[in-house]
Amino acid sequence: MDGLYEPTHRPRKRRLVLTVLAFFFLVFLVSLLVSSALTRHYFKDCMPQTADIRKQAARTNNTVAPFVAQTTLGFDKIYMVNLDSRTDRLTQILELTSFLHIKVDRWRATDAKDTPDPQGKPSGHRACWDSHRRIYQEVADSPNLKHALILEDDIDIEYDIHKQVAESMKALNSADPDWDMFYIGHCSGIERKKKAVNKEADIYPSFSPACTHGYAVSKSGAKKLVDNLKTFDFPLDMAIISLIESGTLRSYSRGHALFSQFHEIGDWSNINFNGKLGTTGDPLLISAREQLNAFYATMV
């Protein structure tokens, strides 16, 4: 008789075991999903946007920074154009350049209210023109400056900027040692229109390099800019493009820009006219700002 009942009990036991296993597997899946949701919620709420976390991360970075040489990317000087009123931008850009071990010198930007238009209204275009022209004058006059890089404070930077700039400058100096300007950053997106000077290094004769947030000038270029920009006629980038088209300036551009303009939400300007978060120009392959935020996240 026992032998007759044995086949009936075994399937029931197997079903019971499978049911228990299925139950625990379901509990495991629910726990995993809940844990994942909580983790995302936690990190969303704890992303490094607070001043305390930024300060802590900055202290950590500054502890390491002295042991890693800060460079000017091969230029004699890097100018960082910044308004007195934009201490927020200055803080952010110094965090970024320190993170990348780049040495910059702040250049006091001209305020729009100090450069009114003919109607007496503050003119951002005239202020930008004056800010950059004063740099050209210093580069032209200084015996210690042969090449300078000019950056504005609202930028993002390609993460491997040291390697990219070194390769670009080596190729450019080999192709034309007498260059006047080199647009490492621009907004045009069409700088590959002409025949490449060095295709591998992504260097082309400048076509229409709009914006002035990241470019280099040589002493010869600075002198030409000073001589040809004595009075304000057009926005600076348009005036420079005119000099390039006329052949006055020997200018080159990176096909894909290594500096892009970066806009915070609510940061209205002539460039960020809708006040939204975003960038102007080519999207960077690896954003240094994103890498810096990832670094901050490790401090949470």
Residue pairs with C-beta under 8 A, 6 or more apart in sequence:
43 297
43 300
46 300
47 293
47 296
47 297
47 300
48 54
48 57
48 293
48 296
48 297
48 299
48 300
53 296
53 299
53 300
54 95
54 296
56 299
57 295
57 296
57 299
58 95
58 98
60 299
61 95
61 98
61 99
61 295
62 98
65 98
65 101
68 101
69 101
70 98
70 101
70 102
70 103
71 101
71 102
71 103
71 162
72 78
72 102
72 103
72 104
72 149
73 102
73 149
73 161
73 162
73 165
73 166
74 147
74 165
74 166
74 169
75 147
75 148
75 149
75 216
76 144
76 145
76 146
76 147
76 148
77 105
77 145
77 148
77 149
78 102
78 103
78 104
78 105
78 148
78 149
78 150
78 151
79 104
79 105
79 107
79 135
79 148
79 149
79 150
79 151
80 90
80 93
80 97
80 104
80 105
80 106
80 107
80 151
80 152
80 153
81 107
81 109
81 131
81 132
81 135
81 150
81 151
81 152
81 153
82 89
82 90
82 93
82 106
82 107
82 108
82 109
82 152
82 153
83 89
83 108
83 109
83 111
83 153
84 108
84 109
84 111
85 111
86 153
89 153
89 154
90 106
90 153
92 153
93 104
93 151
93 153
93 154
93 155
94 104
95 292
96 156
96 157
96 288
96 289
96 292
97 103
97 104
97 157
99 288
99 291
99 292
99 295
100 157
100 159
100 161
100 162
100 288
101 162
102 161
104 151
107 131
107 134
107 135
109 127
109 128
109 131
110 127
110 128
110 130
110 131
110 134
111 122
111 127
112 122
112 123
112 124
112 126
112 127
113 122
114 127
115 122
115 123
115 126
115 127
115 129
115 130
115 232
116 122
116 123
116 126
117 123
117 126
124 269
124 270
125 232
125 235
125 236
125 270
126 232
128 212
128 235
128 236
129 229
129 232
129 235
129 236
129 239
130 232
132 150
132 212
132 236
133 225
133 226
133 229
133 236
135 148
135 150
135 217
135 222
136 217
136 222
136 223
136 225
136 226
136 229
137 222
137 226
138 145
139 145
139 148
139 217
139 219
139 222
140 219
140 222
140 223
140 226
145 219
146 218
146 219
147 216
147 217
147 218
147 219
148 216
148 217
148 222
149 184
149 214
149 215
149 216
150 212
150 214
150 215
150 216
150 217
151 185
151 213
151 214
151 259
152 212
152 213
152 214
152 261
154 213
154 261
154 262
154 263
154 267
154 269
154 271
155 185
155 213
155 214
155 259
155 260
155 261
155 262
156 259
156 260
156 261
156 262
156 279
156 284
156 287
156 288
156 289
157 258
157 259
157 284
157 287
157 288
157 289
158 164
158 258
158 259
158 284
158 285
158 286
158 287
158 288
159 284
159 285
159 286
159 287
159 288
159 291
160 286
161 258
161 288
164 258
165 184
165 258
167 201
168 182
168 184
168 201
168 202
168 203
168 254
168 258
169 182
170 201
171 197
171 198
171 200
171 201
171 203
172 179
172 182
172 197
172 198
172 201
172 203
172 252
173 179
174 198
175 197
175 198
175 203
175 252
176 197
176 250
176 252
178 218
178 220
178 250
179 218
179 221
179 250
179 251
179 252
180 217
180 218
180 220
180 221
180 224
180 249
180 250
180 251
181 206
181 215
181 216
181 217
181 218
181 221
181 240
181 244
181 249
181 250
181 251
181 252
182 215
182 216
182 251
182 252
182 253
182 254
183 191
183 206
183 209
183 214
183 215
183 251
183 252
183 253
183 254
183 257
184 214
184 215
184 216
184 254
184 257
184 258
184 259
185 211
185 213
185 214
185 215
185 254
185 257
185 258
185 259
185 260
185 261
185 281
186 209
186 210
186 211
186 214
186 215
186 253
186 254
186 257
186 281
187 210
187 211
187 213
187 257
187 261
187 280
187 281
188 207
188 208
188 209
188 210
188 211
188 253
188 281
189 281
189 282
190 207
190 208
191 204
191 206
191 207
191 208
191 209
191 253
191 254
191 255
191 257
192 204
192 207
192 255
193 204
193 207
193 208
194 204
194 205
194 207
195 204
195 205
196 202
196 203
196 204
196 255
197 203
197 204
197 205
197 252
202 254
202 255
202 256
203 252
203 253
203 254
203 255
204 252
204 253
204 254
204 255
205 251
205 252
205 253
206 241
206 244
206 251
206 252
206 253
207 253
208 241
209 215
209 237
209 240
209 241
209 244
209 251
209 253
210 237
210 238
210 241
211 237
211 261
211 271
211 280
211 281
212 236
212 237
212 240
213 259
213 260
213 261
213 281
214 257
214 258
214 259
217 225
221 249
221 250
221 251
224 243
224 248
224 249
225 240
225 243
225 249
228 239
228 243
228 248
229 236
229 239
233 239
234 242
240 249
240 251
243 249
244 251
256 282
256 285
257 281
257 282
258 284
259 281
260 279
260 280
260 281
260 282
260 283
260 284
261 271
261 272
261 279
261 280
261 281
262 279
262 289
263 269
263 271
263 272
263 275
263 276
263 277
263 278
263 279
263 280
264 277
265 275
265 276
265 277
266 275
267 275
268 275
271 280
272 278
272 280
